[in-house]
């Protein structure tokens, strides 16, 4: 029986993105809070612009945090649930041909887990790392789980 298991990028990969989200949040809140009380910014137009920029930075940081918190690959007895950028996609075990490791979608092309489907399409996950070791281990585990699901 396959239990529920969750895979995501290791914490070392997420630290820079979380740091960026925190910086955007702090800058946004400070900009919004400081704009109304600072008369030296060019009058009303400067205050309004400061509030708009600050609010945009704060909202961006909250969106980035939500995306980082929800990106994951969930293993269930029926298959996989790939939650990516606040969207979810269910993939049954019967749809999956294999699991491989290849370049991810990041700018640096860090190795990522790739799910090859029976219709010759690929799902490039964000289960990634600076080296191929972690995605390769996840691919081996998922291959074993797929074999167990097929035998059941």
C-alpha positions as CSV (number, residue, x, y, z in Angstrom):
1,X,0.0,0.0,0.0
2,X,1.3,3.4,-0.9
3,X,1.2,6.0,1.8
4,X,1.0,9.7,1.3
5,X,4.4,11.3,0.7
6,X,5.3,14.8,-0.2
7,X,8.4,15.9,-2.2
8,X,9.6,19.5,-2.7
9,X,12.8,21.3,-3.4
10,X,15.3,21.1,-0.4
11,X,15.4,24.1,1.9
12,X,18.8,25.2,0.6
13,X,17.2,25.8,-2.7
14,X,14.3,27.8,-1.2
15,X,16.3,30.1,1.1
16,X,17.2,32.6,-1.5
17,X,13.6,32.9,-2.8
18,X,12.3,33.2,0.8
19,X,14.9,35.9,1.5
20,X,13.8,37.8,-1.6
21,X,10.1,37.5,-0.5
22,X,11.0,38.9,2.9
23,X,13.0,41.8,1.5
24,X,10.1,42.7,-0.9
25,X,7.7,42.5,2.0
26,X,9.8,44.8,4.3
27,X,10.4,47.3,1.5
28,X,6.8,47.4,0.6
29,X,5.5,47.8,4.1
30,X,8.1,50.5,4.9
31,X,7.3,52.3,1.7
32,X,3.5,52.3,2.4
33,X,3.9,53.2,6.0
34,X,6.5,56.0,5.3
35,X,4.7,57.6,2.3
36,X,1.8,59.4,4.0
37,X,3.9,61.0,6.7
38,X,6.7,62.2,4.4
39,X,5.7,65.6,2.9
40,X,9.1,66.0,1.0
41,X,8.2,63.5,-1.7
42,X,6.7,66.0,-4.1
43,X,3.2,66.5,-2.8
44,X,0.2,64.3,-3.2
45,X,1.3,62.7,-6.4
46,X,4.5,61.5,-4.7
47,X,2.6,60.1,-1.7
48,X,0.2,58.2,-4.0
49,X,3.0,56.8,-6.1
50,X,4.8,55.7,-2.9
51,X,1.7,53.9,-1.7
52,X,1.1,52.2,-5.0
53,X,4.8,51.0,-5.3
54,X,4.8,49.9,-1.7
55,X,1.5,48.0,-2.0
56,X,2.6,46.4,-5.2
57,X,5.9,45.2,-3.6
58,X,4.0,43.9,-0.6
59,X,1.4,42.0,-2.7
60,X,4.2,40.6,-4.9
61,X,6.0,39.3,-1.7
62,X,2.8,37.7,-0.5
63,X,2.2,36.0,-3.9
64,X,5.8,34.7,-4.0
65,X,5.5,33.4,-0.4
66,X,2.3,31.6,-1.4
67,X,3.9,30.0,-4.4
68,X,6.9,28.9,-2.4
69,X,4.8,27.4,0.3
70,X,2.5,25.4,-2.0
71,X,4.9,24.0,-4.7
72,X,5.1,20.3,-4.0
73,X,4.6,16.8,-5.5
74,X,2.2,14.7,-3.4
75,X,2.2,10.9,-3.8
76,X,-1.1,9.2,-3.3
77,X,-2.3,5.6,-3.9
78,X,-4.1,6.8,-7.1
79,X,-1.0,8.6,-8.5
80,X,0.6,12.0,-8.1
81,X,-0.7,15.5,-7.4
82,X,1.6,18.2,-8.8
83,X,0.9,21.5,-7.1
84,X,2.7,24.3,-9.0
85,X,2.2,28.0,-8.8
86,X,-1.1,27.8,-7.0
87,X,-2.5,25.2,-9.4
88,X,-2.9,21.5,-9.0
89,X,-2.7,18.7,-11.5
90,X,-3.5,15.1,-10.8
91,X,-1.5,12.4,-12.7
92,X,-2.6,8.8,-12.3
93,X,0.0,6.0,-12.2
94,X,-1.3,4.7,-15.5
95,X,-0.5,7.9,-17.3
96,X,3.2,7.9,-16.2
97,X,5.8,6.3,-18.4
98,X,8.9,7.0,-16.4
99,X,10.7,9.4,-14.1
100,X,14.0,11.0,-15.1
101,X,16.3,13.9,-14.1
102,X,17.1,16.7,-16.5
103,X,17.5,20.5,-16.6
104,X,14.8,22.4,-14.8
105,X,13.0,25.6,-15.9
106,X,15.2,27.8,-13.7
107,X,17.5,30.3,-15.3
108,X,20.5,28.2,-14.1
109,X,19.0,24.9,-15.3
110,X,19.5,23.1,-12.0
111,X,18.7,19.4,-12.3
112,X,15.0,18.7,-11.7
113,X,12.7,15.7,-11.6
114,X,10.9,15.1,-14.9
115,X,7.8,13.0,-15.2
116,X,7.5,11.5,-18.7
117,X,3.9,10.7,-19.6
118,X,2.5,8.0,-22.0
119,X,1.4,10.7,-24.5
120,X,5.1,11.7,-25.0
121,X,4.7,14.9,-22.9
122,X,6.8,15.9,-19.9
123,X,6.1,17.5,-16.6
124,X,9.1,19.4,-15.3
125,X,8.7,19.6,-11.6
126,X,10.2,22.0,-9.1
127,X,11.6,19.1,-7.2
128,X,15.1,20.3,-7.9
129,X,18.5,20.8,-6.3
130,X,21.9,22.2,-7.1
131,X,23.1,18.7,-7.9
132,X,21.3,15.7,-9.5
133,X,21.6,13.6,-6.4
134,X,18.3,14.6,-4.8
135,X,16.1,14.5,-7.9
136,X,17.7,11.2,-8.8
137,X,16.8,9.7,-5.4
138,X,13.2,11.0,-5.7
139,X,13.0,9.4,-9.3
140,X,14.2,6.1,-7.9
141,X,11.7,6.2,-5.0
142,X,8.8,7.2,-7.4
143,X,9.7,4.4,-9.8
144,X,9.6,1.9,-7.0
145,X,6.2,3.3,-5.8
146,X,4.9,3.1,-9.4
147,X,5.9,-0.5,-9.6
148,X,4.2,-1.2,-6.2
149,X,1.1,0.5,-7.4
150,X,1.1,-1.5,-10.6
151,X,1.4,-4.8,-8.7
152,X,-1.4,-3.9,-6.3
